[in-house]
């Protein structure tokens, strides 16, 4: 199924446009407020969301800001979005949505 076919009512239609960006950042904030992601993970996830409309940040930007390669950065983002045993289903769904969207936006295979 494509991304469009699997959209729910609260998901924006334009892939990685301003509506998507706002919704994804709100979800990231909520995950942090619910202690479902650490403050370090939140920082990286927010950065990944902000760069998603551009296909992700470049290697130089990631090395300068985080001291890691693009591949390692995305591993850290995905680790931060991994479900926790204490996560309720809604939080797990938010994390899954963000992981899937960011993998698509950053072209992670």
N, C-alpha and C positions, 0 to 999 in steps of 0.2 A: 504494500500500500504506500502511496505517496503521502507526503506531509499534509497536503490539502485534504486528502481523503480521511485522515485520522484526526482532523481538527475538532476541538470541542467548541461549545458556544462562547467560552471566555478567552479563546485564543484569537489573536489578530489574523486577518486574511493575508496581509503583505508579509512575506518572509523577511525577517530582519529589518523591518522598517521602524519608524518611531513608536508605533503602538506596541510592536513586539518588544522593543527596547525597554519601554516603560514597564510593561508587564513582567518581563524577565527580571529587571532590577527590583521591582516590588516583591517578586517571589524570593529573590536572594535575600532581601531585607527581612522578610518574614521567616525564612529559614534560620537566619541569624538570631532573630528575636526569640524563636522557639528553641534556641540552643541546639539546632540540628546541624549547623555548620560552625566551625571555629572562626575566630576573627581573622586568622591568616587565610583560611580557605575563602572566607567572604571577600577579602581584598582581591584575591586572585580570580574568583568567579565574577565579581563585578567588572574587573578589568577585561576578562574574556567576553563578557556580555557587551561591554562598550565597544570592543573591537570587532564584534561579530558582523556588523553590517559591511565591514571592509575586508572580510575573509580572514580576520585575525591579524595580530600584530606581527611585525617582522622579527627576524632572528636577533638583529642588533638591539631593538627596543626591549625584547625579552631578556637578553643577556644583561643589558644595562640596568633594567628595573628589578629583575628577579634573580639574575645570576645563573640562569638555566637556558637550555636549548628549547626550541619550540615544542619538540616532542615531550621533553620532561615537564614543561609548563602544563601541557594538556593532561599529562598523567596526574600531576598534582591537583589540577582542577577536577578531574574525574574522581580522584581519591576523596576530595572534599565533598563531592556530591554522592558518594557511596551511601546507600541506606544504612542507618544505624538500627540496632535491635529495638531501641526505644522510640523510633519514628512511627507515628500513626500513618495510616494508609494515605491520607491527603499529603503529608510531607514526602512520603516515598514517591507519590505521583509527581509532585513538583520537581523533585530531584531528577526523576527519570525524564521529564519534559526538558529540563535544562540540559542534561547530559546529551540527549538526542539532538536538540537544537544547536548546541555548541559544537558537537561533532560535525554536524552538517555545515554550519557556518565556517568553521575553521578547517574544513575538509580533512577530517581525521578518519583514517581508514582502519 
